Amino acid sequence: MTATVTTARTTGLDASTPASSFARHRTGVVLVGTLALLILGAFLIGGGTWPESLTVDLTGPLGDVSDWIIDNRDTHPLFLYFFGHISNAVVLSVRGVYLVLLAAGWAGVTAAAGLIAWRVAGVRLALTAVAAFILCALLGMWVPTMQTLALMVVAVLASVILGAVLGLAAGLSDRVFRSLRPVLDTMQVMPAFAYLLPVVLVFGIGVPAAVLATVVYAAPPMARLTALGLRDADAGVMEAAASLGATGRQRLLTARLPLARKELLLGLNQTIMMALSMAVIASVIGAGGLGDRVYQALASVDVGAALAAGIPIVLLAVVLDRVTAAAGNRIGTAPQTGPARSGWAVVLAGTVVAAVVARLAAKPTWPDAWTVGIAEPVNEAVGWMTDHLYSGVPVIGGTADWAAHFTTWILDPVRDGLQWLPWWALLLLVAVLAMVIGTWRTTLTAVLAMAAIGVLGVWDPALNTLSQVLAGVTVTLVIGFAVGIAASRSERVERLLRPVLDVFQTMPQFVYLIPVVALFGVGRAPAVAAAVIYALPAVVRITTQGMNSVDPVVMESSRSLGATGIQQLRKVQLPLARPALLLAVNQGVVLVLAVVVIGGLVGGGALGYDVVFGLAQGDLATGLVAGAAIVCLGLMLDRVTQPTQRRTEKGA
């Protein structure tokens, strides 16, 4: 049997076969073919931007659809008996949770947060949760925090239910899994702004649209991880359950779901973080709460007010992330003894007692006298920065000069170069990149996605957005790879970076706009800077993990052969960590795109501006076309930076 397999493998990899020869020289063949096509295309097609004859004007049809929906929103049965009921259910749910939070008061909510954190993760996290909620109140943001929390509770609950149902179906059925996978892949690369437009078209501006956009954005991680956990259940355990005569339902309840608990809790964690991020962004369409305070402050360039609302968002994200992560880490460990084993009745009783005591003390709401205003001091600090860092630094110039130079020397040339390229040459370049790193399926998807942008008639704005993404990704990868490699080679550096990366990874996208506006003003460069800050932690973490996962035996062997540290890095670690580095590139691209689009709020222009303009002016045709182009751009970028499993294994 072994000889047969070995013979078959040898035959399959025989260099004399045409297929294996093409596989080994694939990159060279593709490059030669590309050069030939470029020369041929230059003679037959010429240059120029995307031709008008190949565009489709959707302004009229989308305008007609928008007008029909607006005219029939109050009378058509579809809205009265379906969407209307959904909208009412969302409003009643959010209002009910909000009233419960107000009834509990600041003392009850703070006690509940602390007791839940203590029950799940211990005293240290309990103190952190209590301090976080008290700080939210001290900043005068208690009511907006409760509004955001109420929206979060409803959105997360709906997202978990929807994601669990889809994940359950995909985990138990291969057909559903194959059908659902491309949908989840597409939704993963869609920037958050792209989710706002369709729900606004149906539900209008307000809480229902914000909640439903959040649900659609946050449900995919739960679905994906639920399916992963169910499909990766231990085959031996499943066989043992089947041999004991358990039915399919019994195997699901007693074997599959318990074995998938870690994945389910990880899905809950990711859903909560994405829901919070989207709930903040959804303030653009009337979500209210902390996100609305940040949005209004950014609109008036009031950095102090934006920071006062941004700090509670970060604190809320950190507490929610730590609690759910701690719950996941406890699975599979030995049961704790002592007070940690007490039931949830203690949490409920403690919450009720704290709320009653606060009411008896006539302080159910946080007193205004206990608040601390930081907006004015922060704005004074921003004013000092503007005077001394923004434009007053001698020799090296201020941050405004850096932003201007970055725009003039990098963003403008990249944008002009992309727009100068003939449209067919750019499609060919996309095809080459996708073919080198993936398969013909990914190549076809990438090319069709890029062509769809031209058909939609937003070719030049999309290339403007693409130039910002490319510049941001380049900066992110240069810094991220350097820091990640340094962290992998020094435990001290890794320990110092870990809390910083944890905090930065829990911050919603919206919050990153605050410091860049203070330092760089508004424009394309600040949008790119915010994108770099947002994407950098993921790139650093993935790079560090990939470098650390290199087999220690291989490292020791190279060291014993006399390899220096630099030689080990270049010849051993980097080649063996190639799959992780490619994943870091892919994640950097997706995350940079997400924030570059939001950068339309701070002068980023291009597609992001079109989306913001469409939302602000009610011009849904412009907004929807830009949103669809963003989705296509994200899909194309994902396909040209995400190697298939087969290609990754060959490269490794």
Secondary structure, DSSP 8 states (H G I E B T S, - for coil): -HHHHHHHHHHHT-TTSHHHHHHHTHHHHHHHHHHHHHHHHHHHT---SS-GGG----HHHHHHHHHHHHHHTTT-HHIIIIIHHHHHHHHHHHHHHHHHHHHHHHHHHHHHHHHHHHHHH-HHHHHHHHHHHHHHHHTT-HHHHHHHHHHHHHHHHHHHHHHHHHHHHHHH-HHHHHHHHHHHHHHHHS-GGGGHHHHHHHH-SSHHHHHHHHHHHHHHHHHHHHHHHHHTS-HHHHHHHHHTT--HHHHIIIIIHHHTHHHHHHHHHHHHHHHHHHHHHGGGGT--HHHHHHHHHHHTT-HHHHHHHHHHHHHHHHHHHHHHHHHHHHTTS----GGGGS-HHHHHHHHHHHHHHHHHTT-SS--GGG----HHHHHHHHHHHIIIIIS--TTT--HHHHHHHHIIIIIHHHHHHHHHS-HHHHHHHHHHHHHHHS-HHHHHHHHHHHHHHHHTT-HHHHHHHHHHHHHHHHHHHHHHHHHHHHHHT-HHHHHHHHHHHHHHHHS-GGGGHHHHHHHH-SSHHHHHHHHHHHHHHHHHHHHHHHHHTS-HHHHHHHHHTT--HHHHIIIIIHHHTHHHHHHHHHHHHHHHHHHHHHGGGGT--HHHHHHHHHHHHT-HHHHHHHHHHHHHHHHHHHHHH---HHHHHHH-
